[in-house]
Amino acid sequence: MDGVFNALYQFQVSFSLLLLSAIGLAVIFGMMGVINLAHGEFMMLGAYITTIAGTNGAPLALAMLLGALGVGLFGAVMEIVVVRRLYGRLLDTVAATWAVGLILSQGTLILTGPSMQGISSPFGSFSVGATSYSWYRVALGLVSVALLIGLYLLFMKTKYGLRARATIQNPSIARALGVDTPRMYTITFALGSALAGLAGGLFAPTATIVPFFGVNYIVEAFVTVIVGGANALVGTPIAAALLGAVNAALGTEFGLYIGRVGLLLTTIVIIRVLPDGISGLIDRWRMRPTDSRSGR
Amino acid sequence: MGDGDIGTAAATQTITRRRLVRDSALTAGALALASQIDITYALAQDEGPIKVGWLGDRTGDFSVVGIQKFNAANLAVNELNEAGGVLGRELTLVAEDAQSDNQRYQQMTRKLILQDQVDVLHAGFTSASREAIRPIIDQNQVLYFYNNQYEGGVCDSWVFPTGAVPDHQVVPFVPAVMERFGNRFYTIAADYNFGQLTADWFKTTIEAQGGEIIGEEFIPLSVSQFSTSITNIQNAAPDVLIVLLVGIAQSSFYEQKNAAGMQVPMATTINMGQGYEHLRFPPPALNNMYVTVNFMEELAEQLETDFPDRIRALYPDAEYVGMEAAAEYEGINLWALAAEAAGTTEQDAVRQALETNITFEGPAGPVTIDPATHHTIRNIFLVHADEEHNIVLDDTFEAVRPDWLSQEMGCNLAETPDNTQYVPE
């Protein structure tokens, strides 16, 4: 029984880590085709805003919300000032967003010094058998699921969601039908940024608060997005679940090192077999010929 | 490290290769000329200021400690200049930022030696950075001070490791901890030369004292999530957890083990004294963490030193003054004393002067260079953090000698040149 619980706990820890790290990156990449190399620094910014607000007396949930809002706002400004000018130029956006990332981390180092006192994980711990576990980690798992449901509702049930999906599917037709596509891009980029900021805020109580905070999550984020493919709502959670299961199982059995090796090996195999990631596979399956006429 | 860094590393490598060819050509040319212009060169060297080379991590992963070392190096040079310099000449600190990147360590070491022609080099933080530049040091025969705690064992004619080594930190530490908590140990360590070798040191010492290692895990430097390790440690239920984690990512361990409610006492040779984790993490994450240090600013009052105040007079925003700041300060002063004694900055003469039991009165008492091993004889303090993260001094070990290298490995640099790093069997 203890073993089963431990396996479940470790799985949801890995799952929420991968999902939260990746979701902001996945939204921006999936909806806009922009690879945001400043993603890690956006998370760092969220962690800093959350920590500063938290240590100055704001309740933790409010501090995290401020982190998300602050980074979302920053993302909107960055879209208007930098990213908008580079649409369709993939490598140029990579270089430009990377540069913004470098400015953010080194700027934070200059402004705040090499490190800052963090905030403790709330909620304490509980025991199952001889082992004790963190309630906060369980809370992170629940927040991940809630966030996924929220994103699903946002994209499938709201006017913004409809227009945003129209914009990715065919920008010129969306424009012809009266959708303000540049505004859609700004909002979507801000949303992805806010998700990165929220993830940074959520991880802040579990990590060291330093200007290079983002580096700790960037590999997890990219690997999950690559395995998941372009559809953030479908691909990212499945990828996080798959990679999280591999990582947790191997990590528990053979230690962190093998856990990480397993995660990266799985990634290599999946992108070799499925270059478009898991959501690419699902799209192909959904587009499959359903009867003899359409099947030529 | 992130995806971005892979690109940087590749780019740096090409530059380094190109530069290597260029630098070698320059060196060859310079050597050919040197024989003809020996006299002019010597004159020019004596006129200008003495160049003290400094290379460390002012940015990047290890800047938490690198900035402390940089502050201390500047304090040492300023104070020496205020006291009239060395050999009547002014000192300038030629400082470069290695950005926590070993490729850049190599590049900047070549630059400082070949282009700036520094008279002495104080450099390095991780053992990986030290081993990356040591071949360049030996090839160019420049005095190199590694003012840093490390895993020990470097027996090198040109290298003076002035910080604490396992002789200082592990050998007196293990019996003191066993007496308090018991003899079943579990180790988690960073997976590179420092972590592996220090873990070996603990193992050898613990087994010699009748204790046992019941579990061991080596963790890549980029790992920041420890959930599975925490469970595995709890299942093994050791009396003491030896923690040899390094860098920003791995330092997330403490908050995570605290959140998971893990209570076991911890022993380390690196935490708190270097990266002031007890101030960066909200208590009680480091409650019951025991460490052996050569200095910490919390000990200043007991040691009757104003060293941290002098650092802050120069750098009012300095976040911490730790054990490597003290080692850096002592290293530069030891070199200055030796240069004065030698009457020159000429490399071989200063080296011989350093091998005469030269002693500097540092912030934590006298520091003497052992002529046989080039390591230091120094005072060591066993401290721990309590529940509020106050630093409590538990024990003082006076004038601890770095004798393993000379007695077990036969290192005697005053007699026999060498450039090996020895490891415990």
Chai-1 contact restraints between the chains, C-beta under 6 A:
chainA,res_idxA,chainB,res_idxB,connection_type,confidence,min_distance_angstrom,max_distance_angstrom,comment,restraint_id
A,N6,B,T231,contact,1.0,0.0,6.0,A-B,restraint_1
A,Q10,B,S227,contact,1.0,0.0,6.0,A-B,restraint_2
A,Q10,B,T228,contact,1.0,0.0,6.0,A-B,restraint_3
A,V13,B,S227,contact,1.0,0.0,6.0,A-B,restraint_4
A,L17,B,Q225,contact,1.0,0.0,6.0,A-B,restraint_5
A,W98,B,G4,contact,1.0,0.0,6.0,A-B,restraint_6
A,G113,B,E319,contact,1.0,0.0,6.0,A-B,restraint_7
A,P114,B,S63,contact,1.0,0.0,6.0,A-B,restraint_8
A,P114,B,V64,contact,1.0,0.0,6.0,A-B,restraint_9
A,P114,B,I67,contact,1.0,0.0,6.0,A-B,restraint_10
A,S115,B,V64,contact,1.0,0.0,6.0,A-B,restraint_11
A,S115,B,R280,contact,1.0,0.0,6.0,A-B,restraint_12
A,Q117,B,R280,contact,1.0,0.0,6.0,A-B,restraint_13
A,S120,B,P282,contact,1.0,0.0,6.0,A-B,restraint_14
A,S121,B,A259,contact,1.0,0.0,6.0,A-B,restraint_15
A,S125,B,A260,contact,1.0,0.0,6.0,A-B,restraint_16
A,S125,B,G261,contact,1.0,0.0,6.0,A-B,restraint_17
A,T131,B,T231,contact,1.0,0.0,6.0,A-B,restraint_18
A,T131,B,Q234,contact,1.0,0.0,6.0,A-B,restraint_19
A,S132,B,A260,contact,1.0,0.0,6.0,A-B,restraint_20
A,S132,B,G261,contact,1.0,0.0,6.0,A-B,restraint_21
A,Y133,B,A260,contact,1.0,0.0,6.0,A-B,restraint_22
A,S134,B,A259,contact,1.0,0.0,6.0,A-B,restraint_23
A,S134,B,A260,contact,1.0,0.0,6.0,A-B,restraint_24
A,Y136,B,A259,contact,1.0,0.0,6.0,A-B,restraint_25
A,T206,B,E255,contact,1.0,0.0,6.0,A-B,restraint_26
A,T206,B,Q256,contact,1.0,0.0,6.0,A-B,restraint_27
A,A207,B,S252,contact,1.0,0.0,6.0,A-B,restraint_28
A,T208,B,I248,contact,1.0,0.0,6.0,A-B,restraint_29
A,T208,B,S251,contact,1.0,0.0,6.0,A-B,restraint_30
A,T208,B,S252,contact,1.0,0.0,6.0,A-B,restraint_31
A,V210,B,I248,contact,1.0,0.0,6.0,A-B,restraint_32
A,F212,B,I248,contact,1.0,0.0,6.0,A-B,restraint_33
A,V215,B,G2,contact,1.0,0.0,6.0,A-B,restraint_34
A,N216,B,S224,contact,1.0,0.0,6.0,A-B,restraint_35
A,N216,B,A249,contact,1.0,0.0,6.0,A-B,restraint_36
A,I218,B,G2,contact,1.0,0.0,6.0,A-B,restraint_37
A,F222,B,D3,contact,1.0,0.0,6.0,A-B,restraint_38
A,G251,B,T228,contact,1.0,0.0,6.0,A-B,restraint_39
A,T252,B,T228,contact,1.0,0.0,6.0,A-B,restraint_40
A,G255,B,E217,contact,1.0,0.0,6.0,A-B,restraint_41
A,L256,B,I219,contact,1.0,0.0,6.0,A-B,restraint_42
A,L256,B,V223,contact,1.0,0.0,6.0,A-B,restraint_43
A,L256,B,S229,contact,1.0,0.0,6.0,A-B,restraint_44
A,Y257,B,P220,contact,1.0,0.0,6.0,A-B,restraint_45
